[in-house]
Structures are given as structure tokens and as C-alpha cells.
Amino acid sequence: MASWSRDLTDEEKERLRQKPYIGGDGGGYGTLDQIRRFQEIQSRYLKLISEQLVLMGRPVRLLDIGAGEGYLKKLSAPWGWIYEGLDPLPDAGHVKKGKIADAYGGDDYYDIVVYNHVMEHVVSPDMEVAWAARKLQPGGILFIAVPDGDLPWSWEIPAHIWRYNQNLLHKLVARHGLVGYETFKLCFRKDNGEIWFVARKPEK
């Protein structure tokens, strides 16, 4: 299970408390215009990796965990994707209100499962990845966005339970039969950024 070996210093904790934060609509640091641009970049990145799916002419099925206002639904609509979003906060009608456990039932399977700044908050990352591995179609994609644990100011206390780097994410997905194959790191400042991590379910 992913963890971090170093506790933050009192100075680091104080700097984290002072950081301006804008959340509820995808989250992130910066102005609303910057966040909207960031969301557009992320959606285009998902579109790029979706081109590796073998769909036999059917549309992409996307499950968005931690969907916020459902910006991925709005930005992916022109692509004809079938979107389902889940978030504990009722930010918009595009998204079903509920906890992650609410998505566990049912017989639906997905081509892409997105955990967008969720894995740092959950009690058991292994349980989430194991569930995603079961719900993905063969060849499907798991997309995880988390704060970059190799950078000191990417950790929110007490909201973040887990801290990740690229190596820990590879180990996390491998325990559940998924193969990590791409990591995209964004650095907002020299001491703050995030990781976009992509894993695939092997074809059978």
C-alpha cells in the first residue's frame, strides 16, 4: 500500500495551511481561468490515451470518480463518449451524488476509469484499484491524478491520507494485475505539482 516515510516539518505544515485553494469544480491552485485551462488540457490528454483503445466501433464508456462539477462530461461530449460521474458533493446535475462505494454494484463495465484527485483521500487505495481492475474492459485504462509526492508542498494536511510518487503508483496497480505504462508530471512551481498516471488492463 502506498505510503510516505517522511513527516512534514512544522514549517512545511504552516506553508500548506497558508496556500490559497479553489476546489469544488475540479479543484486546483490558481485562478478560475487557470483551472478551466488545466481541465481542458486534462480532457485532451484523456482523449489522446483513449485512441489506444480497441472499441470495435462502439463509444468510449467513462466512469469519473471524484467528478466535481462534471467538467469531463462537458468537455468530452463532442467525442460521443458515454459518461458517468460520481462525487460526494452535489455540484452539478451531470454527476451522481454519492460515495465511491455507491459505484461498486451493477454490471456495467468501462473503457476508462478516472480517479481525479481521489486516491490521496481514500482509506484503502488497494480496494479502489482492485475494484477498478474488475470493472475495466480488457485493454481498458485506469487514469489516476494525484499530488506529486516528490515535491514538498503537494500535500494537504489533514485531507490527504496518502502521498505518492511514480514508483509507488506502479507498485499499487501491479498488485491488482494492471500495467502502468505512462506517467505525465506537471509542475506548477518548483515545489508543487501533480502526477497523471495511466495503467492498462491486459487484453485477454
Legacy VTK file of the C-alpha trace (Angstrom):
# vtk DataFile Version 3.0
C-alpha trace
ASCII
DATASET POLYDATA
POINTS 204 float
0.000 0.000 0.000
1.316 3.427 -0.906
2.765 5.454 1.926
5.382 8.070 2.643
8.300 7.703 5.008
8.960 11.337 5.972
6.761 13.503 8.192
6.407 17.159 7.257
8.180 19.732 9.378
6.228 22.394 11.286
7.381 24.970 8.723
6.068 22.837 5.848
2.726 22.339 7.587
2.356 26.083 8.126
3.091 26.844 4.464
0.457 24.305 3.418
-2.168 25.938 5.637
-1.490 29.324 4.004
-1.873 28.157 0.391
-4.891 29.553 -1.489
-7.129 26.769 -2.744
-10.030 26.726 -5.168
-12.000 23.476 -5.201
-15.409 22.031 -5.914
-15.196 22.262 -9.687
-12.231 20.070 -10.444
-10.024 21.651 -7.815
-6.530 23.025 -8.078
-4.420 26.042 -7.296
-4.720 29.299 -9.165
-7.373 31.491 -10.733
-10.589 30.092 -12.156
-9.339 30.807 -15.688
-6.177 28.817 -14.976
-8.216 25.938 -13.591
-10.507 25.897 -16.644
-7.479 25.759 -18.911
-5.999 22.965 -16.809
-9.248 20.993 -17.062
-9.235 21.365 -20.840
-5.659 20.073 -21.026
-6.549 17.078 -18.874
-9.561 16.201 -21.009
-7.461 16.380 -24.180
-4.886 14.113 -22.556
-7.618 11.556 -21.819
-8.772 11.810 -25.437
-5.221 11.114 -26.576
-4.817 7.978 -24.484
-8.322 6.805 -25.463
-7.091 6.440 -29.033
-5.221 3.322 -27.891
-8.499 1.564 -27.023
-9.873 -1.150 -29.290
-13.623 -0.449 -29.261
-14.946 -2.210 -32.379
-16.968 0.860 -33.369
-18.702 1.492 -30.039
-18.337 4.704 -27.990
-15.952 5.040 -25.054
-17.562 4.381 -21.646
-16.016 6.610 -18.964
-16.532 6.430 -15.196
-15.351 9.619 -13.464
-14.765 9.143 -9.707
-14.409 12.468 -7.905
-16.122 14.217 -10.787
-16.684 17.624 -9.174
-18.980 19.607 -11.478
-18.601 17.036 -14.235
-16.254 19.039 -16.439
-15.065 15.858 -18.177
-18.655 15.240 -19.311
-18.895 18.715 -20.817
-15.511 18.591 -22.490
-15.890 15.028 -23.813
-19.440 15.481 -25.121
-18.284 16.296 -28.690
-16.461 12.943 -28.787
-19.642 10.937 -28.200
-18.408 9.295 -25.005
-20.853 7.666 -22.567
-20.146 9.438 -19.285
-20.941 8.520 -15.691
-19.738 10.731 -12.840
-19.785 10.268 -9.084
-18.936 12.790 -6.378
-19.908 13.213 -2.697
-20.734 16.888 -3.304
-23.816 17.863 -5.364
-22.033 20.390 -7.588
-23.968 19.790 -10.788
-26.695 17.718 -12.370
-24.171 15.996 -14.639
-22.870 13.983 -11.689
-24.479 11.433 -9.407
-24.185 12.354 -5.741
-22.734 9.546 -3.675
-19.725 7.862 -2.175
-17.309 5.665 -4.095
-18.933 2.580 -2.597
-22.140 3.530 -4.424
-20.452 2.698 -7.723
-19.457 -0.818 -6.658
-22.718 -2.505 -7.589
-24.138 -3.137 -11.012
-22.953 -4.984 -14.077
-21.534 -2.031 -16.011
-18.017 -2.193 -17.394
-15.915 0.738 -18.550
-13.183 1.570 -21.023
-11.730 4.328 -18.823
-11.980 4.738 -15.054
-10.756 8.100 -13.739
-9.714 8.772 -10.152
-9.125 12.520 -10.284
-7.514 13.613 -7.008
-9.259 10.869 -5.067
-6.540 8.341 -4.248
-4.822 10.660 -1.785
-8.062 10.812 0.251
-9.400 7.235 0.336
-8.972 4.850 3.240
-7.781 1.954 1.050
-6.167 2.697 -2.327
-5.765 -1.054 -2.870
-9.511 -1.604 -2.566
-10.174 1.139 -5.137
-7.678 -0.174 -7.680
-8.882 -3.762 -7.208
-12.433 -2.618 -7.922
-11.350 -0.587 -10.960
-9.449 -3.596 -12.309
-12.639 -5.676 -12.128
-14.794 -3.002 -13.789
-12.450 -2.255 -16.691
-12.910 -3.914 -20.040
-9.868 -5.931 -21.215
-7.448 -3.353 -22.584
-9.194 -0.616 -20.577
-7.445 2.341 -18.990
-7.150 3.462 -15.375
-6.255 7.146 -15.047
-5.069 8.413 -11.643
-4.296 12.060 -10.898
-2.613 12.724 -7.541
-0.362 15.381 -5.993
3.311 14.703 -6.740
4.745 13.249 -3.546
8.294 14.011 -4.658
7.540 17.725 -4.269
7.281 19.094 -0.713
4.217 21.370 -0.971
1.910 18.974 -2.812
0.442 17.511 0.343
-2.638 18.868 2.132
-2.954 18.138 5.845
-5.199 16.576 7.119
-7.181 15.981 3.900
-4.507 13.835 2.234
-4.037 10.406 3.788
-1.619 9.021 1.184
1.364 10.503 -0.624
2.509 9.018 -3.931
5.341 9.080 -6.394
5.710 7.321 -9.724
7.291 4.191 -8.247
4.571 3.735 -5.627
1.821 4.089 -8.239
3.428 1.394 -10.410
3.525 -0.954 -7.418
-0.060 -0.134 -6.448
-1.581 -1.043 -9.821
0.695 -4.064 -10.331
-0.711 -5.682 -7.187
-4.073 -5.849 -8.982
-2.982 -7.097 -12.385
-2.754 -3.725 -14.140
0.263 -2.473 -16.044
1.447 1.093 -15.541
2.691 2.397 -18.854
2.727 6.192 -18.821
3.390 8.963 -16.322
2.891 12.648 -17.046
4.195 15.049 -14.408
3.049 18.657 -14.119
4.995 21.167 -12.076
3.028 24.262 -11.071
6.020 25.604 -9.180
9.385 24.061 -8.405
7.928 22.708 -5.149
4.339 21.851 -6.149
2.832 19.707 -8.879
0.936 16.562 -9.688
1.210 13.203 -11.411
-1.058 11.853 -14.137
-0.576 8.089 -14.093
-2.001 5.728 -16.712
-2.354 1.948 -16.314
-3.960 -0.647 -18.575
-5.787 -3.882 -18.011
-4.143 -6.572 -20.144
-6.049 -7.953 -23.100
-7.325 -11.489 -22.624
LINES 1 205
204 0 1 2 3 4 5 6 7 8 9 10 11 12 13 14 15 16 17 18 19 20 21 22 23 24 25 26 27 28 29 30 31 32 33 34 35 36 37 38 39 40 41 42 43 44 45 46 47 48 49 50 51 52 53 54 55 56 57 58 59 60 61 62 63 64 65 66 67 68 69 70 71 72 73 74 75 76 77 78 79 80 81 82 83 84 85 86 87 88 89 90 91 92 93 94 95 96 97 98 99 100 101 102 103 104 105 106 107 108 109 110 111 112 113 114 115 116 117 118 119 120 121 122 123 124 125 126 127 128 129 130 131 132 133 134 135 136 137 138 139 140 141 142 143 144 145 146 147 148 149 150 151 152 153 154 155 156 157 158 159 160 161 162 163 164 165 166 167 168 169 170 171 172 173 174 175 176 177 178 179 180 181 182 183 184 185 186 187 188 189 190 191 192 193 194 195 196 197 198 199 200 201 202 203
